[in-house]
Amino acid sequence: MSNATEHEVITDRPPAPKTGRVTKIIRTIGWTSIGLGLFLVGFVVHQLFITTYFAQQNNETLKVEAAEYFEEVTISEVEYVAPGAPDVTDPQDPAAPVEPTVPEEPKTLLVEETPQQGEAFAIIRIPSIERLAEGWTVVQGVSRSDLKNGVGHMPSTPLPGQPGNAVLPGHRTTYGAPFHELDELEVGDIIEVETAIGLNIYEVRESIIVRPTEIWVTNPRPGSWITLSTCNPKFSSRERLIIFAELVSGPNYDVIYNS
């Protein structure tokens, strides 16, 4: 005979298993991983697409500012003496008679005043690269905020179109990525840089890859050059892709190369 009556309700059941500490840890790690993954996806989308969209929109505004700069900036004529030019005032033989010579008319360079930090002062075009065929603005400076607005210009180097080596760094994967296809340039390709003094046309002479510490690429050069610099490979800053291009036409070409 059962000890429980017909109307008794049996309430004794085994206790529900408790959630283990390991399960909680796994669950926490899972949600954290999902959150981190979403954050990384959002970060990549922001860096690659959103910054590029706004940079491209901003570039159109800066082109207008550059055109205004061309009209307003002061341009001067400065006497130019080629580096290493011989001193014709000292004859080799002091005893030899010196025949009078008619002094040559001094040659002058067109020189624009130095732009302010962050100011859009030039437009670079590379016909062989679709992204740059219509032009991208060049701004004064190489800080993070400067390069968000366009191709930068290293202030310690000459302006494009002047004697020496004008260094122009730019982003390759973010903020419009103006130099995204820079690796497609070949020797002989043309690069145009429009400044306040006029249109300067350069021809690519060399393409190299260097370490970020190899700052010799910014050194002065005889003649007139631009050096384009960007990260390499794409999506990495491990190396630098460098393009050397020499002036072949421009307002100051004859003065620089025929003095």
Steps between C-alpha positions, in 0.01 A plus 500: 500500500639837396597743772371788288131559494302546183488879548861556601722691258855390483717812506842348552688535168872516429630861510560675166861489400687824573667686216866429529771762516657367180173550312478859617858567393439350156183704460682819603784431259252434221312826546827691536630349178181593317520855629867529409431360155223751438728780619779392266262473206368847575853635531605354165187632330566843649866507399463362149167637385364777720827695523548455125152633424546814709857551373378491140227752579750720680741477207252677274473784751878523530535521121295818511719631783814417300366690199437802724851464642645515147330835448593655834853379579797729445744387230850650484790484255819389674845497341623144458858376507539132418670298777864437419514766229862602434623832631609678183635800690820315597723427198717188507809708429501818708769648274299452183309800373132486561292588200184690576188294472142601467320375811212270431158609602425323829245223478208509735273240654131544561456439872174500694478579868495206739144379569362479852480170685207296367438737209410351162758644259536253211321231301670176396381299200622167368330423166590129511324449837122537490470612863741789435414584141260777608738631763550489875585797717840545662502662844788646696616266778531130573320465834213255547244778460673632186504161328130454577436788262715398205850431382745671735811705437801472731563863605878452527518430125449738204160555346427312175640682198800633694861374501564203728283215620136562597376212717128413476366220726146365482269229635459174313196335661318763708385863478435486129808284439638734231810280457314167496627401153839669524669163441358502146724790396777412256815677391404762244149562635396863536408679824352850487512743791312826458618780727458876515793549258345268239496138384805289586540170314715223642611167357543192720866398520498229767277299734648340813393349832681605817470471876322786683832599659670565163452875498771550238220497242412854616852634436552788255562411133655700218238625259133493597330187634196376686513195724167324564484283812236258629469189716584158360356244462136604500340485846846502661753762606793259506669663199483811284439510126700786350459658156768736370390729214698777327374827357484494118284808441384799701538874557843456664631212287729703272646698786575191711638279225662750263684724744 
